[in-house]
């Protein structure tokens, strides 16, 4: 659901008011950055993607559908920009993640976190985006569907396929007593 005053901000931004555009963008930059990081697993790239998405959104404001919610529209631009970055040739080489220091100090948590990152990166971008939007950004399924441009059933299917695909990578060996 759009924020109060959003239609006015959109019309002012479409007319070239940069302050109105910044007011629209302000509350969704952090969720957009989390989405980009979840999809790319690289903070620098995520920041670059959000910056580029903001520029693209500014340029494409004229194509914004009147009455639509700005947040899903912008997150869709971010997700598409992440896909474009992932398609670049240098991403085809396996990159080891620079992992932040483990806050808990637990080696087990660190290993699980790395396993989760690897499992997420192994997903196709459409499945990774659905997982990130729904579980990481806590968007309801209908908003995820709007961002991805698919039906709610399509989102459920992508999430289900992603979870099935990730499960083997996240299974731990249990010791039988």
SETORTOR-457558 format. One record per residue: residue in one letter; chain; x, y, z of N, C-alpha, C in turn; residue number from 0. Coordinates in nm, 2 decimals, padded with zeros to 4 digits. Example, Ala and Ser with C-alpha at 12.3 -4.5 7.8 and 13.67 -1.06 7.14 Angstrom:
2
+---+---+--------+--------+--------+--------+--------+--------+--------+--------+--------+-----+
! r ! c !   n_px !   n_py !   n_pz !  ca_px !  ca_py !  ca_pz !   c_px !   c_py !   c_pz !   k !
+---+---+--------+--------+--------+--------+--------+--------+--------+--------+--------+-----+
! A ! A !  01.32 ! -00.57 !  00.78 !  01.23 ! -00.45 !  00.78 !  01.32 ! -00.33 !  00.78 !   0 !
! S ! A !  01.28 ! -00.22 !  00.71 !  01.37 ! -00.11 !  00.71 !  01.29 !  00.00 !  00.79 !   1 !
+---+---+--------+--------+--------+--------+--------+--------+--------+--------+--------+-----+
END
This chain:
177
+---+---+--------+--------+--------+--------+--------+--------+--------+--------+--------+-----+
! r ! c !   n_px !   n_py !   n_pz !  ca_px !  ca_py !  ca_pz !   c_px !   c_py !   c_pz !   k !
+---+---+--------+--------+--------+--------+--------+--------+--------+--------+--------+-----+
! X ! A !  00.08 ! -00.12 !  00.00 !  00.00 !  00.00 !  00.00 !  00.09 !  00.12 !  00.00 !   0 !
! X ! A !  00.05 !  00.22 ! -00.08 !  00.13 !  00.34 ! -00.10 !  00.13 !  00.43 !  00.03 !   1 !
! X ! A !  00.23 !  00.52 !  00.04 !  00.23 !  00.61 !  00.16 !  00.14 !  00.73 !  00.13 !   2 !
! X ! A !  00.09 !  00.79 !  00.23 !  00.00 !  00.91 !  00.22 !  00.08 !  01.02 !  00.15 !   3 !
! X ! A !  00.01 !  01.08 !  00.05 !  00.07 !  01.19 ! -00.03 !  00.16 !  01.14 ! -00.14 !   4 !
! X ! A !  00.17 !  01.00 ! -00.16 !  00.25 !  00.95 ! -00.27 !  00.20 !  01.00 ! -00.41 !   5 !
! X ! A !  00.07 !  01.00 ! -00.44 !  00.03 !  01.05 ! -00.57 !  00.08 !  01.19 ! -00.60 !   6 !
! X ! A !  00.08 !  01.28 ! -00.50 !  00.12 !  01.41 ! -00.52 !  00.27 !  01.41 ! -00.54 !   7 !
! X ! A !  00.35 !  01.34 ! -00.46 !  00.49 !  01.33 ! -00.48 !  00.53 !  01.28 ! -00.62 !   8 !
! X ! A !  00.45 !  01.17 ! -00.66 !  00.48 !  01.12 ! -00.80 !  00.46 !  01.22 ! -00.90 !   9 !
! X ! A !  00.34 !  01.29 ! -00.90 !  00.32 !  01.39 ! -01.00 !  00.42 !  01.50 ! -01.00 !  10 !
! X ! A !  00.46 !  01.54 ! -00.88 !  00.57 !  01.65 ! -00.87 !  00.70 !  01.59 ! -00.92 !  11 !
! X ! A !  00.73 !  01.47 ! -00.89 !  00.86 !  01.41 ! -00.94 !  00.86 !  01.39 ! -01.09 !  12 !
! X ! A !  00.74 !  01.35 ! -01.14 !  00.73 !  01.34 ! -01.29 !  00.75 !  01.47 ! -01.36 !  13 !
! X ! A !  00.71 !  01.58 ! -01.29 !  00.72 !  01.71 ! -01.35 !  00.87 !  01.76 ! -01.33 !  14 !
! X ! A !  00.96 !  01.68 ! -01.27 !  01.10 !  01.72 ! -01.26 !  01.14 !  01.77 ! -01.12 !  15 !
! X ! A !  01.06 !  01.75 ! -01.02 !  01.09 !  01.79 ! -00.89 !  01.18 !  01.69 ! -00.82 !  16 !
! X ! A !  01.31 !  01.72 ! -00.81 !  01.40 !  01.62 ! -00.76 !  01.38 !  01.59 ! -00.61 !  17 !
! X ! A !  01.33 !  01.70 ! -00.54 !  01.31 !  01.68 ! -00.39 !  01.19 !  01.58 ! -00.37 !  18 !
! X ! A !  01.09 !  01.59 ! -00.46 !  00.98 !  01.50 ! -00.45 !  01.02 !  01.36 ! -00.48 !  19 !
! X ! A !  01.11 !  01.34 ! -00.58 !  01.16 !  01.21 ! -00.61 !  01.24 !  01.15 ! -00.49 !  20 !
! X ! A !  01.32 !  01.24 ! -00.43 !  01.40 !  01.19 ! -00.32 !  01.31 !  01.15 ! -00.20 !  21 !
! X ! A !  01.20 !  01.23 ! -00.18 !  01.11 !  01.19 ! -00.08 !  01.04 !  01.06 ! -00.10 !  22 !
! X ! A !  01.01 !  01.03 ! -00.23 !  00.96 !  00.90 ! -00.26 !  01.06 !  00.79 ! -00.24 !  23 !
! X ! A !  01.18 !  00.81 ! -00.28 !  01.29 !  00.71 ! -00.27 !  01.34 !  00.69 ! -00.13 !  24 !
! X ! A !  01.34 !  00.79 ! -00.04 !  01.39 !  00.78 !  00.09 !  01.35 !  00.66 !  00.17 !  25 !
! X ! A !  01.22 !  00.63 !  00.19 !  01.18 !  00.52 !  00.27 !  01.21 !  00.38 !  00.21 !  26 !
! X ! A !  01.24 !  00.38 !  00.08 !  01.26 !  00.24 !  00.02 !  01.40 !  00.21 ! -00.02 !  27 !
! X ! A !  01.49 !  00.31 !  00.01 !  01.63 !  00.28 ! -00.02 !  01.69 !  00.16 !  00.06 !  28 !
! X ! A !  01.66 !  00.16 !  00.19 !  01.71 !  00.05 !  00.27 !  01.66 ! -00.08 !  00.23 !  29 !
! X ! A !  01.53 ! -00.10 !  00.21 !  01.48 ! -00.23 !  00.16 !  01.54 ! -00.26 !  00.02 !  30 !
! X ! A !  01.56 ! -00.16 ! -00.06 !  01.62 ! -00.19 ! -00.19 !  01.76 ! -00.24 ! -00.18 !  31 !
! X ! A !  01.83 ! -00.18 ! -00.09 !  01.97 ! -00.22 ! -00.06 !  01.98 ! -00.36 ! -00.01 !  32 !
! X ! A !  01.88 ! -00.40 !  00.08 !  01.88 ! -00.53 !  00.14 !  01.85 ! -00.63 !  00.03 !  33 !
! X ! A !  01.75 ! -00.60 ! -00.06 !  01.72 ! -00.69 ! -00.17 !  01.84 ! -00.71 ! -00.26 !  34 !
! X ! A !  01.91 ! -00.60 ! -00.30 !  02.03 ! -00.61 ! -00.38 !  02.13 ! -00.69 ! -00.32 !  35 !
! X ! A !  02.16 ! -00.67 ! -00.19 !  02.26 ! -00.75 ! -00.12 !  02.22 ! -00.90 ! -00.12 !  36 !
! X ! A !  02.09 ! -00.93 ! -00.09 !  02.05 ! -01.07 ! -00.09 !  02.06 ! -01.13 ! -00.22 !  37 !
! X ! A !  02.05 ! -01.06 ! -00.33 !  02.06 ! -01.12 ! -00.46 !  02.21 ! -01.13 ! -00.51 !  38 !
! X ! A !  02.29 ! -01.03 ! -00.46 !  02.43 ! -01.03 ! -00.51 !  02.53 ! -01.08 ! -00.41 !  39 !
! X ! A !  02.50 ! -01.07 ! -00.28 !  02.60 ! -01.11 ! -00.18 !  02.73 ! -01.03 ! -00.18 !  40 !
! X ! A !  02.72 ! -00.90 ! -00.23 !  02.83 ! -00.82 ! -00.23 !  02.78 ! -00.67 ! -00.20 !  41 !
! X ! A !  02.83 ! -00.62 ! -00.09 !  02.78 ! -00.49 ! -00.05 !  02.81 ! -00.38 ! -00.15 !  42 !
! X ! A !  02.93 ! -00.37 ! -00.20 !  02.96 ! -00.27 ! -00.30 !  02.88 ! -00.28 ! -00.42 !  43 !
! X ! A !  02.86 ! -00.40 ! -00.47 !  02.77 ! -00.42 ! -00.59 !  02.63 ! -00.38 ! -00.56 !  44 !
! X ! A !  02.58 ! -00.41 ! -00.44 !  02.45 ! -00.38 ! -00.40 !  02.43 ! -00.23 ! -00.40 !  45 !
! X ! A !  02.52 ! -00.16 ! -00.34 !  02.51 ! -00.01 ! -00.34 !  02.51 !  00.05 ! -00.48 !  46 !
! X ! A !  02.60 ! -00.01 ! -00.57 !  02.60 !  00.04 ! -00.70 !  02.47 !  00.01 ! -00.78 !  47 !
! X ! A !  02.41 ! -00.10 ! -00.75 !  02.28 ! -00.14 ! -00.81 !  02.17 ! -00.05 ! -00.77 !  48 !
! X ! A !  02.16 ! -00.02 ! -00.64 !  02.06 !  00.07 ! -00.59 !  02.08 !  00.21 ! -00.65 !  49 !
! X ! A !  02.20 !  00.26 ! -00.66 !  02.23 !  00.39 ! -00.72 !  02.19 !  00.39 ! -00.87 !  50 !
! X ! A !  02.22 !  00.29 ! -00.94 !  02.19 !  00.28 ! -01.08 !  02.04 !  00.27 ! -01.10 !  51 !
! X ! A !  01.97 !  00.19 ! -01.01 !  01.83 !  00.18 ! -01.02 !  01.76 !  00.31 ! -00.99 !  52 !
! X ! A !  01.81 !  00.39 ! -00.90 !  01.76 !  00.52 ! -00.87 !  01.77 !  00.61 ! -01.00 !  53 !
! X ! A !  01.88 !  00.61 ! -01.06 !  01.89 !  00.69 ! -01.19 !  01.79 !  00.64 ! -01.29 !  54 !
! X ! A !  01.78 !  00.51 ! -01.31 !  01.69 !  00.45 ! -01.41 !  01.54 !  00.49 ! -01.37 !  55 !
! X ! A !  01.51 !  00.48 ! -01.24 !  01.38 !  00.52 ! -01.20 !  01.35 !  00.67 ! -01.23 !  56 !
! X ! A !  01.44 !  00.75 ! -01.21 !  01.43 !  00.90 ! -01.24 !  01.40 !  00.91 ! -01.39 !  57 !
! X ! A !  01.48 !  00.84 ! -01.47 !  01.46 !  00.85 ! -01.61 !  01.33 !  00.80 ! -01.66 !  58 !
! X ! A !  01.28 !  00.69 ! -01.59 !  01.16 !  00.62 ! -01.64 !  01.03 !  00.67 ! -01.57 !  59 !
! X ! A !  01.04 !  00.77 ! -01.49 !  00.92 !  00.82 ! -01.41 !  00.80 !  00.85 ! -01.51 !  60 !
! X ! A !  00.83 !  00.89 ! -01.63 !  00.72 !  00.92 ! -01.72 !  00.64 !  00.79 ! -01.76 !  61 !
! X ! A !  00.70 !  00.67 ! -01.74 !  00.63 !  00.55 ! -01.77 !  00.56 !  00.49 ! -01.65 !  62 !
! X ! A !  00.57 !  00.56 ! -01.54 !  00.51 !  00.51 ! -01.42 !  00.36 !  00.51 ! -01.43 !  63 !
! X ! A !  00.29 !  00.40 ! -01.41 !  00.15 !  00.38 ! -01.42 !  00.08 !  00.46 ! -01.31 !  64 !
! X ! A ! -00.01 !  00.56 ! -01.35 ! -00.08 !  00.63 ! -01.25 ! -00.16 !  00.54 ! -01.16 !  65 !
! X ! A ! -00.16 !  00.57 ! -01.03 ! -00.23 !  00.49 ! -00.93 ! -00.16 !  00.37 ! -00.88 !  66 !
! X ! A ! -00.04 !  00.34 ! -00.94 !  00.04 !  00.22 ! -00.89 !  00.12 !  00.26 ! -00.77 !  67 !
! X ! A !  00.16 !  00.16 ! -00.70 !  00.24 !  00.19 ! -00.58 !  00.39 !  00.20 ! -00.62 !  68 !
! X ! A !  00.46 !  00.30 ! -00.57 !  00.60 !  00.33 ! -00.61 !  00.70 !  00.22 ! -00.56 !  69 !
! X ! A !  00.68 !  00.17 ! -00.44 !  00.77 !  00.08 ! -00.38 !  00.79 ! -00.05 ! -00.47 !  70 !
! X ! A !  00.68 ! -00.12 ! -00.51 !  00.71 ! -00.24 ! -00.59 !  00.77 ! -00.21 ! -00.73 !  71 !
! X ! A !  00.73 ! -00.09 ! -00.78 !  00.79 ! -00.05 ! -00.91 !  00.94 ! -00.03 ! -00.90 !  72 !
! X ! A !  00.98 !  00.04 ! -00.79 !  01.12 !  00.06 ! -00.78 !  01.20 ! -00.07 ! -00.74 !  73 !
! X ! A !  01.14 ! -00.15 ! -00.66 !  01.21 ! -00.28 ! -00.63 !  01.22 ! -00.37 ! -00.75 !  74 !
! X ! A !  01.12 ! -00.36 ! -00.84 !  01.14 ! -00.43 ! -00.97 !  01.26 ! -00.38 ! -01.05 !  75 !
! X ! A !  01.28 ! -00.25 ! -01.05 !  01.39 ! -00.20 ! -01.12 !  01.52 ! -00.25 ! -01.05 !  76 !
! X ! A !  01.52 ! -00.25 ! -00.92 !  01.64 ! -00.30 ! -00.85 !  01.67 ! -00.45 ! -00.88 !  77 !
! X ! A !  01.56 ! -00.53 ! -00.88 !  01.58 ! -00.67 ! -00.91 !  01.63 ! -00.69 ! -01.05 !  78 !
! X ! A !  01.57 ! -00.62 ! -01.14 !  01.62 ! -00.63 ! -01.28 !  01.77 ! -00.58 ! -01.30 !  79 !
! X ! A !  01.80 ! -00.48 ! -01.23 !  01.94 ! -00.43 ! -01.23 !  02.04 ! -00.54 ! -01.17 !  80 !
! X ! A !  01.99 ! -00.61 ! -01.06 !  02.07 ! -00.72 ! -01.01 !  02.09 ! -00.83 ! -01.11 !  81 !
! X ! A !  01.98 ! -00.86 ! -01.18 !  01.99 ! -00.97 ! -01.28 !  02.09 ! -00.93 ! -01.39 !  82 !
! X ! A !  02.09 ! -00.80 ! -01.43 !  02.19 ! -00.76 ! -01.53 !  02.33 ! -00.77 ! -01.48 !  83 !
! X ! A !  02.35 ! -00.73 ! -01.35 !  02.49 ! -00.74 ! -01.30 !  02.53 ! -00.89 ! -01.29 !  84 !
! X ! A !  02.44 ! -00.98 ! -01.25 !  02.47 ! -01.12 ! -01.24 !  02.51 ! -01.18 ! -01.37 !  85 !
! X ! A !  02.45 ! -01.13 ! -01.48 !  02.47 ! -01.18 ! -01.62 !  02.61 ! -01.14 ! -01.67 !  86 !
! X ! A !  02.67 ! -01.04 ! -01.61 !  02.80 ! -00.99 ! -01.66 !  02.90 ! -01.10 ! -01.65 !  87 !
! X ! A !  02.99 ! -01.10 ! -01.75 !  03.08 ! -01.22 ! -01.76 !  03.17 ! -01.24 ! -01.64 !  88 !
! X ! A !  03.21 ! -01.13 ! -01.57 !  03.30 ! -01.16 ! -01.45 !  03.23 ! -01.23 ! -01.34 !  89 !
! X ! A !  03.09 ! -01.24 ! -01.34 !  03.02 ! -01.31 ! -01.24 !  03.03 ! -01.46 ! -01.26 !  90 !
! X ! A !  03.07 ! -01.50 ! -01.38 !  03.07 ! -01.64 ! -01.41 !  03.18 ! -01.71 ! -01.34 !  91 !
! X ! A !  03.28 ! -01.64 ! -01.29 !  03.39 ! -01.69 ! -01.21 !  03.35 ! -01.70 ! -01.07 !  92 !
! X ! A !  03.37 ! -01.81 ! -01.00 !  03.34 ! -01.83 ! -00.86 !  03.41 ! -01.73 ! -00.78 !  93 !
! X ! A !  03.34 ! -01.65 ! -00.70 !  03.40 ! -01.55 ! -00.61 !  03.38 ! -01.59 ! -00.47 !  94 !
! X ! A !  03.48 ! -01.58 ! -00.39 !  03.46 ! -01.61 ! -00.25 !  03.41 ! -01.49 ! -00.18 !  95 !
! X ! A !  03.31 ! -01.50 ! -00.10 !  03.25 ! -01.39 ! -00.03 !  03.34 ! -01.34 !  00.08 !  96 !
! X ! A !  03.36 ! -01.21 !  00.09 !  03.43 ! -01.15 !  00.21 !  03.32 ! -01.15 !  00.32 !  97 !
! X ! A !  03.34 ! -01.24 !  00.41 !  03.24 ! -01.26 !  00.51 !  03.27 ! -01.16 !  00.63 !  98 !
! X ! A !  03.17 ! -01.10 !  00.68 !  03.19 ! -01.01 !  00.80 !  03.22 ! -01.10 !  00.92 !  99 !
! X ! A !  03.28 ! -01.04 !  01.02 !  03.32 ! -01.11 !  01.14 !  03.19 ! -01.17 !  01.20 ! 100 !
! X ! A !  03.20 ! -01.29 !  01.25 !  03.09 ! -01.36 !  01.31 !  03.06 ! -01.29 !  01.44 ! 101 !
! X ! A !  02.95 ! -01.23 !  01.45 !  02.91 ! -01.15 !  01.57 !  02.90 ! -01.24 !  01.70 ! 102 !
! X ! A !  02.85 ! -01.36 !  01.68 !  02.83 ! -01.45 !  01.79 !  02.96 ! -01.52 !  01.83 ! 103 !
! X ! A !  03.06 ! -01.52 !  01.74 !  03.18 ! -01.59 !  01.77 !  03.17 ! -01.74 !  01.75 ! 104 !
! X ! A !  03.05 ! -01.78 !  01.71 !  03.03 ! -01.93 !  01.69 !  03.07 ! -01.97 !  01.55 ! 105 !
! X ! A !  03.16 ! -02.07 !  01.55 !  03.20 ! -02.12 !  01.42 !  03.09 ! -02.19 !  01.35 ! 106 !
! X ! A !  03.00 ! -02.25 !  01.42 !  02.89 ! -02.32 !  01.36 !  02.80 ! -02.22 !  01.29 ! 107 !
! X ! A !  02.77 ! -02.11 !  01.35 !  02.68 ! -02.00 !  01.29 !  02.75 ! -01.95 !  01.16 ! 108 !
! X ! A !  02.88 ! -01.93 !  01.17 !  02.95 ! -01.88 !  01.05 !  02.94 ! -01.98 !  00.94 ! 109 !
! X ! A !  02.96 ! -02.10 !  00.96 !  02.95 ! -02.20 !  00.86 !  02.81 ! -02.21 !  00.80 ! 110 !
! X ! A !  02.71 ! -02.21 !  00.89 !  02.57 ! -02.21 !  00.84 !  02.54 ! -02.08 !  00.75 ! 111 !
! X ! A !  02.59 ! -01.97 !  00.79 !  02.57 ! -01.85 !  00.72 !  02.63 ! -01.86 !  00.58 ! 112 !
! X ! A !  02.75 ! -01.91 !  00.57 !  02.82 ! -01.93 !  00.45 !  02.75 ! -02.03 !  00.36 ! 113 !
! X ! A !  02.70 ! -02.14 !  00.42 !  02.62 ! -02.23 !  00.35 !  02.49 ! -02.17 !  00.29 ! 114 !
! X ! A !  02.43 ! -02.09 !  00.37 !  02.31 ! -02.02 !  00.32 !  02.34 ! -01.92 !  00.20 ! 115 !
! X ! A !  02.45 ! -01.85 !  00.21 !  02.49 ! -01.76 !  00.10 !  02.51 ! -01.84 ! -00.02 ! 116 !
! X ! A !  02.59 ! -01.95 ! -00.01 !  02.61 ! -02.03 ! -00.13 !  02.49 ! -02.09 ! -00.19 ! 117 !
! X ! A !  02.40 ! -02.13 ! -00.10 !  02.27 ! -02.19 ! -00.15 !  02.19 ! -02.08 ! -00.22 ! 118 !
! X ! A !  02.19 ! -01.96 ! -00.17 !  02.11 ! -01.85 ! -00.23 !  02.18 ! -01.81 ! -00.37 ! 119 !
! X ! A !  02.31 ! -01.81 ! -00.37 !  02.38 ! -01.77 ! -00.50 !  02.36 ! -01.88 ! -00.60 ! 120 !
! X ! A !  02.33 ! -02.00 ! -00.56 !  02.32 ! -02.11 ! -00.66 !  02.18 ! -02.10 ! -00.72 ! 121 !
! X ! A !  02.08 ! -02.03 ! -00.67 !  01.95 ! -02.02 ! -00.72 !  01.94 ! -01.94 ! -00.85 ! 122 !
! X ! A !  01.85 ! -01.97 ! -00.94 !  01.83 ! -01.88 ! -01.05 !  01.78 ! -01.74 ! -01.00 ! 123 !
! X ! A !  01.81 ! -01.64 ! -01.07 !  01.78 ! -01.50 ! -01.02 !  01.63 ! -01.48 ! -00.98 ! 124 !
! X ! A !  01.54 ! -01.54 ! -01.06 !  01.40 ! -01.52 ! -01.03 !  01.36 ! -01.59 ! -00.90 ! 125 !
! X ! A !  01.42 ! -01.70 ! -00.87 !  01.39 ! -01.77 ! -00.74 !  01.46 ! -01.69 ! -00.62 ! 126 !
! X ! A !  01.58 ! -01.65 ! -00.64 !  01.65 ! -01.57 ! -00.54 !  01.58 ! -01.44 ! -00.51 ! 127 !
! X ! A !  01.53 ! -01.38 ! -00.61 !  01.45 ! -01.25 ! -00.59 !  01.32 ! -01.28 ! -00.51 ! 128 !
! X ! A !  01.25 ! -01.39 ! -00.54 !  01.13 ! -01.42 ! -00.47 !  01.16 ! -01.45 ! -00.32 ! 129 !
! X ! A !  01.27 ! -01.52 ! -00.29 !  01.31 ! -01.56 ! -00.16 !  01.35 ! -01.43 ! -00.08 ! 130 !
! X ! A !  01.43 ! -01.34 ! -00.15 !  01.47 ! -01.22 ! -00.08 !  01.36 ! -01.13 ! -00.05 ! 131 !
! X ! A !  01.27 ! -01.11 ! -00.15 !  01.16 ! -01.02 ! -00.13 !  01.06 ! -01.07 ! -00.02 ! 132 !
! X ! A !  01.03 ! -01.20 ! -00.02 !  00.93 ! -01.25 !  00.08 !  00.99 ! -01.27 !  00.22 ! 133 !
! X ! A !  01.10 ! -01.34 !  00.22 !  01.16 ! -01.37 !  00.36 !  01.25 ! -01.27 !  00.41 ! 134 !
! X ! A !  01.33 ! -01.20 !  00.33 !  01.43 ! -01.11 !  00.38 !  01.37 ! -00.97 !  00.40 ! 135 !
! X ! A !  01.28 ! -00.93 !  00.30 !  01.22 ! -00.79 !  00.31 !  01.08 ! -00.80 !  00.37 ! 136 !
! X ! A !  01.03 ! -00.92 !  00.40 !  00.90 ! -00.94 !  00.46 !  00.78 ! -00.89 !  00.38 ! 137 !
! X ! A !  00.80 ! -00.89 !  00.25 !  00.69 ! -00.84 !  00.16 !  00.58 ! -00.95 !  00.15 ! 138 !
! X ! A !  00.45 ! -00.91 !  00.15 !  00.35 ! -01.01 !  00.13 !  00.36 ! -01.07 ! -00.01 ! 139 !
! X ! A !  00.30 ! -01.18 ! -00.03 !  00.31 ! -01.25 ! -00.17 !  00.26 ! -01.16 ! -00.28 ! 140 !
! X ! A !  00.15 ! -01.09 ! -00.25 !  00.09 ! -01.00 ! -00.36 !  00.19 ! -00.89 ! -00.40 ! 141 !
! X ! A !  00.26 ! -00.84 ! -00.31 !  00.36 ! -00.74 ! -00.34 !  00.48 ! -00.80 ! -00.41 ! 142 !
! X ! A !  00.52 ! -00.92 ! -00.37 !  00.63 ! -00.99 ! -00.44 !  00.59 ! -01.01 ! -00.58 ! 143 !
! X ! A !  00.47 ! -01.05 ! -00.60 !  00.41 ! -01.08 ! -00.74 !  00.42 ! -00.95 ! -00.82 ! 144 !
! X ! A !  00.38 ! -00.84 ! -00.76 !  00.39 ! -00.71 ! -00.83 !  00.53 ! -00.67 ! -00.87 ! 145 !
! X ! A !  00.62 ! -00.69 ! -00.78 !  00.76 ! -00.66 ! -00.81 !  00.82 ! -00.74 ! -00.92 ! 146 !
! X ! A !  00.79 ! -00.87 ! -00.91 !  00.84 ! -00.97 ! -01.01 !  00.76 ! -00.97 ! -01.14 ! 147 !
! X ! A !  00.64 ! -00.91 ! -01.14 !  00.56 ! -00.91 ! -01.26 !  00.50 ! -01.05 ! -01.29 ! 148 !
! X ! A !  00.47 ! -01.12 ! -01.19 !  00.41 ! -01.26 ! -01.21 !  00.29 ! -01.26 ! -01.11 ! 149 !
! X ! A !  00.21 ! -01.37 ! -01.13 !  00.10 ! -01.39 ! -01.04 !  00.14 ! -01.44 ! -00.90 ! 150 !
! X ! A !  00.05 ! -01.44 ! -00.81 !  00.08 ! -01.48 ! -00.67 !  00.11 ! -01.63 ! -00.68 ! 151 !
! X ! A !  00.04 ! -01.71 ! -00.76 !  00.07 ! -01.85 ! -00.78 !  00.21 ! -01.87 ! -00.83 ! 152 !
! X ! A !  00.25 ! -01.78 ! -00.92 !  00.39 ! -01.79 ! -00.98 !  00.49 ! -01.76 ! -00.87 ! 153 !
! X ! A !  00.47 ! -01.67 ! -00.78 !  00.56 ! -01.64 ! -00.67 !  00.57 ! -01.76 ! -00.58 ! 154 !
! X ! A !  00.45 ! -01.82 ! -00.54 !  00.45 ! -01.94 ! -00.46 !  00.53 ! -02.05 ! -00.52 ! 155 !
! X ! A !  00.52 ! -02.07 ! -00.65 !  00.59 ! -02.17 ! -00.72 !  00.74 ! -02.15 ! -00.72 ! 156 !
! X ! A !  00.78 ! -02.02 ! -00.74 !  00.92 ! -01.99 ! -00.73 !  00.98 ! -02.01 ! -00.59 ! 157 !
! X ! A !  00.91 ! -01.97 ! -00.49 !  00.96 ! -01.99 ! -00.36 !  00.97 ! -02.14 ! -00.32 ! 158 !
! X ! A !  00.87 ! -02.21 ! -00.36 !  00.87 ! -02.36 ! -00.34 !  00.98 ! -02.42 ! -00.41 ! 159 !
! X ! A !  01.01 ! -02.39 ! -00.54 !  01.12 ! -02.45 ! -00.61 !  01.25 ! -02.41 ! -00.55 ! 160 !
! X ! A !  01.26 ! -02.28 ! -00.50 !  01.39 ! -02.24 ! -00.44 !  01.41 ! -02.31 ! -00.31 ! 161 !
! X ! A !  01.31 ! -02.33 ! -00.23 !  01.33 ! -02.39 ! -00.10 !  01.37 ! -02.54 ! -00.12 ! 162 !
! X ! A !  01.31 ! -02.60 ! -00.22 !  01.34 ! -02.74 ! -00.25 !  01.49 ! -02.75 ! -00.30 ! 163 !
! X ! A !  01.53 ! -02.65 ! -00.38 !  01.66 ! -02.65 ! -00.43 !  01.77 ! -02.63 ! -00.32 ! 164 !
! X ! A !  01.73 ! -02.54 ! -00.23 !  01.83 ! -02.50 ! -00.12 !  01.84 ! -02.61 ! -00.01 ! 165 !
! X ! A !  01.73 ! -02.69 !  00.01 !  01.73 ! -02.78 !  00.12 !  01.85 ! -02.87 !  00.12 ! 166 !
! X ! A !  01.89 ! -02.94 !  00.01 !  02.00 ! -03.03 !  00.02 !  02.14 ! -02.96 !  00.06 ! 167 !
! X ! A !  02.15 ! -02.84 !  00.01 !  02.27 ! -02.76 !  00.04 !  02.28 ! -02.72 !  00.19 ! 168 !
! X ! A !  02.16 ! -02.72 !  00.26 !  02.16 ! -02.67 !  00.39 !  02.14 ! -02.79 !  00.49 ! 169 !
! X ! A !  02.13 ! -02.91 !  00.44 !  02.11 ! -03.02 !  00.53 !  02.25 ! -03.04 !  00.61 ! 170 !
! X ! A !  02.23 ! -03.07 !  00.74 !  02.35 ! -03.10 !  00.82 !  02.36 ! -03.24 !  00.85 ! 171 !
! X ! A !  02.47 ! -03.29 !  00.86 !  02.49 ! -03.43 !  00.90 !  02.46 ! -03.45 !  01.05 ! 172 !
! X ! A !  02.36 ! -03.53 !  01.08 !  02.33 ! -03.55 !  01.22 !  02.40 ! -03.67 !  01.27 ! 173 !
! X ! A !  02.45 ! -03.66 !  01.39 !  02.51 ! -03.77 !  01.45 !  02.41 ! -03.86 !  01.52 ! 174 !
! X ! A !  02.41 ! -03.99 !  01.48 !  02.31 ! -04.08 !  01.54 !  02.37 ! -04.13 !  01.67 ! 175 !
! X ! A !  02.30 ! -04.12 !  01.78 !  02.35 ! -04.17 !  01.91 !  02.33 ! -04.32 !  01.92 ! 176 !
+---+---+--------+--------+--------+--------+--------+--------+--------+--------+--------+-----+
END
